[in-house]
Structures are given as structure tokens and as C-alpha cells.
Amino acid sequence: MKTTAFTAIHEDLGARMVDFAGFKMPIEYTRIKDEHTNVREKLGVFDVSHMGEFWVKGPEAFKLVQRITTNDVAALYDGKVQYSCMPNGEGGIVDDLLVYRFDEETYMLVVNGANVEKDWNWVTKNAEELGLQVGKEVYNASDEISLLAVQGPLALKAMQKITEQNIMDMEFYTVQKVNIAGIKDAILSTTGYTGAGGCEIYVSNEDGPKLWKAVMEAGEEFGIKPAGLAARDTLRLEMGFALYGNDIDETTSPIEGALSWITKFVEGNDFIDREYLEKQKAEKPEKRLKPFILDDKGIPRKGYKIEDGDGNEIGEVTSGTMSPSTGQAIGLGYVKNGFWKSDTEIYIRIRKKAVKAHITKLPFYKG
């Protein structure tokens, strides 16, 4: 397993470590609910150094990023970040990702840790077809970067203590280079995967331990605690954020995966699979990812079947948990057309019992 710049710190803190995306990562430190609640109410810090980072630079950078992602890159401006996904040429999704624009010829793509090698092969294949130089104009910096996600309503207030630039007024989904904790040219963005606010800080591996120490000291007065990947998962699910490998993958389209909002059929956005996806959206797919809440006791889990009132199978659960913030059993799953409207009654097959549930709207946690 690979390690991050923070692995020894996690172990010293007594975190339970697991293999995640080929990395030795902390799943929890104390209790999932405690870590989850602390992020919702105060602030927590996550090691997400397993994520991948690709630089795309040069005069053809825009053309490549616009080609391989479904969102409209032309809508970006310097310092703006965009959530998007990469279609695979067969109607499915290579990965979902963040697109950072630093200037008209400089972009950074942030991809899922489990998909770094696959994504890199896909990006370089398309880059070579457009004549970009792999290793120079398209560069994989994943192994060089350490990344902390400081999440929660008090996160920016705490991080402002250790940076010279004004970050308190940064808009959601923006990015800037900062001097933080004495580390020059760090990258700080305001995206996040928790719905609780906060920021992500990118530094070189050698600066990782220094950053961790500074973040924890700055956040101490606000109640900062380290949080593991388990709390990250319950936090993201409460917001209805898709998890690659669970809710979306190579066999699901952005339209089926409820990602129509990042699939922009605007003039000039000639992305891979556009024609197919545009047709699918117009005709409506046979299934779609929908959120649901259990009405009876039980916890939905990935792979559980979804049924109608007569016991006919109409879908499958992709993510599920007991929401720490709402006290409800919540989940996402693919459901057949005809069962998509809010409050539609469905049933989750938990072992031998059909547990009553209903379709709802996102987010599950409304703050």
C-alpha cells in the first residue's frame, strides 16, 4: 500500500487504518458519528492525498478539457472551479472530477484516487490525438501533492489565521494560490465533499507535515478534530453527492446518474458522447439515480434490491446509511422510469423483508 505524508500522524493518533484506493488511509479515529457531527457543527480535517492531480497547459489546453468533460469549460474564468465528469465514449463515465482554471492556458484536473491510472491513460490518449505533449503540456502530479480538506462552518475562519491572503470572502467553487503556514505557492480552493463549507489545501509532499501541524494549531480554539473516510462518506451521502464506483461508473451515463446539471449541451461544447447523451436526455433513460428515505426500520446497503408494492424489482441501492444528522435511514439507488416522483412509495429488500421507503428530493440534510 502507498502511504501519504500524513500516514505516521494518523497512526500516532490511533486511527483505524484501511486500504483505500491502494493507500493506507484512516477510516476513523474515534466514532464516525462524533467525527461527522464535529464537521457539521465546527470543523474537521481529512487527509485526501490519495486524490489525483493532472495539469493541462498550453494553447490547446482548453480544447482538450472541453473535449473530455461534459460541463462547459468556456464558462470558467481565472480562479473558478467546476464539477464535471468524463464520458467514456460508450455512454458511461470514466470518472467525475473537478476542473480548476488558473488562466486560459492552465488547468488542473482533480480525479478520484482509485481511478488515477485509468484516468491518466484516458486523458493522455485524448491529449495525444489533439497533439499535446504528454509529460510537458499534460502532466501527472498525483504522487507529488499532499492534500488536506478542512471542512465545516468554522474552517475558513480558522485557516484565515495562517494565511496572508483573504480567504474569508472566497466564493464557493473558487481557487487561489496562497502563502499558508509559511508554505509558498500552496493552492487553496473552496469546494468540498461534505456540504459543510470549508476548503482544500494542496502542498508538496515535503510540506505536508508542516501544514498538518499548522492546521491543527489554528483550528484548536474552534474545536478541530481529524476525521476519517467513513465520516466523509456519511457527510457526502447526506448531501446526495455521487460516489464513483457506487453511484456512477463505466456502465452508467451522466443522464442516468442524475448529472444532467453538469452535462451542458451548449453551442461549442463538442464533448465525447454528446450526441448520444443529448438523445438520451430528450427520450429519458430507463433508469435514474434517485434519493430515498426509509419509512420503516432498517438500513439500506449497496446491492439491496428496490421493489414496487407488488414485489416486482424496479432498481437497486447504490449507497445507504443511517444519517447522523437527521436520524433517518437514507440512500441512493437506480430506479426504473415511472417511480421517480417525490413521495413515490418503494420498498427496499433487506434480507427477507420488504422495508417501506419513499422517493425524496436532495439534499437529505438541509442544515
Sequence and secondary structure as in RCSB ss.txt:
>XXXX:A:sequence
MKTTAFTAIHEDLGARMVDFAGFKMPIEYTRIKDEHTNVREKLGVFDVSHMGEFWVKGPEAFKLVQRITTNDVAA
LYDGKVQYSCMPNGEGGIVDDLLVYRFDEETYMLVVNGANVEKDWNWVTKNAEELGLQVGKEVYNASDEISLLAV
QGPLALKAMQKITEQNIMDMEFYTVQKVNIAGIKDAILSTTGYTGAGGCEIYVSNEDGPKLWKAVMEAGEEFGIK
PAGLAARDTLRLEMGFALYGNDIDETTSPIEGALSWITKFVEGNDFIDREYLEKQKAEKPEKRLKPFILDDKGIP
RKGYKIEDGDGNEIGEVTSGTMSPSTGQAIGLGYVKNGFWKSDTEIYIRIRKKAVKAHITKLPFYKG
>XXXX:A:secstr
 B  TTHHHHHHTT EEEEETTEEEEEESS HHHHHHHHHHS EEEE TTSEEEEEESTTHHHHHHHH SS GGG
  TTEEEEEEEE SSSSEEEEEEEEEEETTEEEEEE GGGHHHHHHHHHHHHHHTT  BTTTEEE GGGEEEEEE
ESTTHHHHHGGGBSS  TT  TTBEEEEEETTEEEEEEE   SSSS EEEEEEEGGGHHHHHHHHHHHHGGGT E
E  HHHHHHHHHHHT   BTTTB TTS TTTTT GGG    TT   TTHHHHHHHHHH  SEEEEEEEESSS   
 TT EEE TTS EEEEEEEEEE TTT  EEEEEEEETTS STT EEEEEETTEEEEEEE  S S   
